[in-house]
Amino acid sequence: MGIEQPARLSLCLAADVPVGTMRRFDVPGAGFVALYNVGGDFYATADTCTHSAASLTEGDLDEDFVICPVHFGMFHVPTGEAQGFPVTEDLRTYAVEVEDGVVYVVTVRDPA
């Protein structure tokens, strides 16, 4: 078994995700990832709610919280922290970098 390596993948142009919006991406090695623009800062989490198999990007973004469309569970976007019933398990978060107007997500991949 090798050491896991970081993978930096371009997602989109920063302008494609305006302030106060979110967008879903299928990221190799990570599955569906939600990208959020919260006040001009970009964050990325797993897109699937930890309580139900719902896409969080089909829910609502309220300041720096995302609300699941199924049972209205809420997560803190910057930390992925579950914010109470019915969600109890935090979301996986990913590092995000913006360079020259392009948004990148940093994931970890197993060496080939």
C-alpha positions as CSV (number, residue, x, y, z in Angstrom):
1,M,0.0,0.0,0.0
2,G,1.3,3.4,-0.9
3,I,0.9,6.8,0.6
4,E,-2.2,8.8,-0.5
5,Q,-1.4,11.7,-2.7
6,P,-3.2,15.0,-3.0
7,A,-4.9,15.7,-6.3
8,R,-5.7,19.2,-7.4
9,L,-8.5,19.3,-9.9
10,S,-10.0,22.3,-11.7
11,L,-13.8,22.6,-11.3
12,C,-14.9,25.8,-13.0
13,L,-14.3,29.5,-13.4
14,A,-15.0,31.4,-10.2
15,A,-17.5,33.6,-12.1
16,D,-19.6,30.4,-12.8
17,V,-20.6,30.2,-9.1
18,P,-21.8,33.7,-8.0
19,V,-21.9,34.8,-4.4
20,G,-24.7,33.0,-2.5
21,T,-24.9,30.0,-4.8
22,M,-23.7,26.4,-5.0
23,R,-23.0,23.9,-7.7
24,R,-22.5,20.2,-7.9
25,F,-19.5,18.4,-9.6
26,D,-18.6,14.8,-10.2
27,V,-15.0,14.7,-9.0
28,P,-12.9,11.6,-9.8
29,G,-11.9,9.8,-6.6
30,A,-14.3,11.9,-4.5
31,G,-17.7,11.4,-6.0
32,F,-20.2,14.3,-6.0
33,V,-18.8,17.4,-4.4
34,A,-20.7,20.6,-3.7
35,L,-18.9,23.9,-4.3
36,Y,-20.2,27.0,-2.5
37,N,-19.6,30.7,-2.8
38,V,-20.2,32.2,0.6
39,G,-19.5,35.9,0.6
40,G,-16.8,35.6,-2.1
41,D,-15.1,32.7,-0.3
42,F,-15.2,29.2,-1.9
43,Y,-15.8,26.0,0.1
44,A,-16.3,22.4,-1.0
45,T,-18.0,19.5,0.8
46,A,-19.4,16.1,-0.1
47,D,-22.7,16.8,-1.9
48,T,-24.7,13.9,-0.3
49,C,-26.5,14.5,3.0
50,T,-25.2,12.3,5.7
51,H,-28.7,11.6,6.9
52,S,-30.4,10.8,3.6
53,A,-29.2,10.2,0.1
54,A,-30.1,13.7,-1.0
55,S,-28.1,16.1,-3.1
56,L,-27.4,19.2,-0.9
57,T,-27.1,21.4,-4.0
58,E,-30.8,20.7,-4.5
59,G,-31.4,22.3,-1.1
60,D,-30.9,25.9,0.1
61,L,-27.8,27.9,0.9
62,D,-28.5,30.3,3.8
63,E,-25.4,32.4,4.5
64,D,-22.8,29.8,5.4
65,F,-25.3,26.9,6.0
66,V,-26.6,24.4,3.5
67,I,-30.0,22.9,4.2
68,C,-30.9,19.4,2.9
69,P,-34.0,19.3,0.7
70,V,-35.3,16.1,2.3
71,H,-35.5,16.5,6.1
72,F,-34.1,20.0,6.3
73,G,-31.0,19.0,8.1
74,M,-28.4,21.8,8.2
75,F,-24.6,21.8,7.9
76,H,-22.1,24.6,8.4
77,V,-20.4,25.0,5.0
78,P,-16.9,26.0,6.0
79,T,-16.5,23.2,8.5
80,G,-19.0,20.5,7.3
81,E,-20.3,20.4,10.9
82,A,-23.8,18.9,11.3
83,Q,-26.1,21.4,13.0
84,G,-28.6,19.3,14.9
85,F,-31.5,16.9,14.3
86,P,-31.9,15.0,12.1
87,V,-28.3,15.2,11.0
88,T,-25.6,14.0,13.4
89,E,-22.7,13.1,11.1
90,D,-20.5,15.9,9.7
91,L,-19.9,16.3,5.9
92,R,-16.5,15.6,4.4
93,T,-14.8,18.9,3.4
94,Y,-12.2,19.6,0.8
95,A,-9.6,22.3,0.4
96,V,-10.4,24.9,-2.3
97,E,-7.9,27.1,-4.1
98,V,-8.7,29.9,-6.6
99,E,-6.0,30.9,-9.0
100,D,-6.3,33.2,-12.0
101,G,-10.1,33.0,-11.7
102,V,-10.2,29.2,-11.8
103,V,-11.5,27.2,-8.8
104,Y,-9.7,24.1,-7.8
105,V,-10.6,21.4,-5.3
106,V,-7.9,19.4,-3.6
107,T,-8.7,15.8,-2.9
108,V,-6.7,12.7,-1.8
109,R,-6.2,9.8,-4.2
110,D,-4.7,6.4,-3.7
111,P,-1.5,5.9,-5.7
112,A,-1.9,3.7,-8.8
